[in-house]
Structure formats: C-alpha cells, structure tokens
Amino acid sequence: GKIIISPQYDHAGRFSKNGLANVAIGTKYGFIDKAGKIIINPQFTYSYPFSDNGLALVRSNRLWGFINKKGNFVIDPQFDDAYPFENNGLAAVYKDGNWGFINKTGKYVINSQFNDICLFEDNSIAAVKISDKWGYINKKGEYVINPQFDDAMPFSEYGLAPVKVGEKWGYIDEKGTFEIIPKFLMVGYFFRNN
C-alpha cells in the first residue's frame, strides 16, 4: 500500500510491458516510467497504453496515429478513429467513413470498407457491418460467415456469438449455425466457471 508515485496526474493508465504508463497533466497526455519520470512529454490530446508490439495509439489534435517508446510517430496521425493494436498484430482504424485493419507499418491488411466493426477475439474472427448487415471475417478479410444479421457481437470463449435477427437475439457457432435460435430480447456472454 506504499505510494510509489505521488498523486499528481489528471489521468493515469496502466504500465505496459515496456515499463511506460500513459498519464495526463491537464488536458495533455504523455508517458512516465515506473519511477514517475516523464519519458514522453505530455503533448497528445489522448493516449492509450502501449500495445505488446511496442506502439501506442495517440490522438494529436483530432487525428489518431501510433508512436514508439521514444515518442516518435511510426504511423502518422491520419485516422478519424482507431483502436490499439491487438495481440494478433492488427489495429482497427476509421477513415473516410469506413473501418479497416492495419499492421504495425500502417499498411492496410484488410481494406477500409466496413460501416462498423467488433475487434478480433481469440478465435481470430471479427464481426463486421456492411450495408446494414453483420457478418464475420478472418484476419485475411475473408468472410467466414456472410453478412446476414441485424446486429452481432464477438465470439465468447465457448465459441458462441450473440447475433440479432429482427428484434430477437440468439447464438451461432463459428460456422454460422444457430446453436440457440433467436428468441431473446437481451443477451450476454457465456463464461467458464473456474
């Protein structure tokens, strides 16, 4: 319970594997080390912790980009919205009205084409929305379940995903087959009891 770094920040995030944590001083975000020393000066309008690939998602003015642990942009601020890199090495980015996925060099791996997305989960399948219908793609951007649902959520650890048809929710497996037909007004996830 001993205070290691005295309370002095307007926001403080978690320390990532590279030993840095995102903090805000006033309205600007930067990064500190575990001794509380500022490593990357507060200069961003928002930031997320560093991902395992060593890049952090930051907003500079109104656009999002990715920096390295020296604070240099590796992927210039150019996105209207974005999510941090996931364990699969992809980041979801929003530009010109559509979502797509990039790698750590900023190259599109899955072209920007979706109206909405859910991030990839452990099974490497992501829910995506195109033309008002949801389906599921793999990391190559190929449909593994064609767009046909009115709403969709990520797959749980049990390999089931909640999907909505009309006004009712049900559950599908990773092949798109209904395990529980749509009959619920609200749904949640199945979790393992350890």
Beta strands, then each sheet from edge to edge (+ up, - down):
strand 1: 11-15
strand 2: 21-25
strand 3: 28-32
strand 4: 38-44
strand 5: 46-50
strand 6: 56-60
strand 7: 63-67
strand 8: 73-79
strand 9: 81-82
strand 10: 91-95
strand 11: 98-102
strand 12: 108-114
strand 13: 116-117
strand 14: 126-130
strand 15: 133-137
strand 16: 143-149
strand 17: 151-152
strand 18: 161-165
strand 19: 168-172
strand 20: 178-184
sheet 1: 1+ 2- 3+ 4-
sheet 2: 5+ 6- 7+ 8-
sheet 3: 9+ 10- 11+ 12-
sheet 4: 13+ 14- 15+ 16-
sheet 5: 17+ 18- 19+ 20-
end
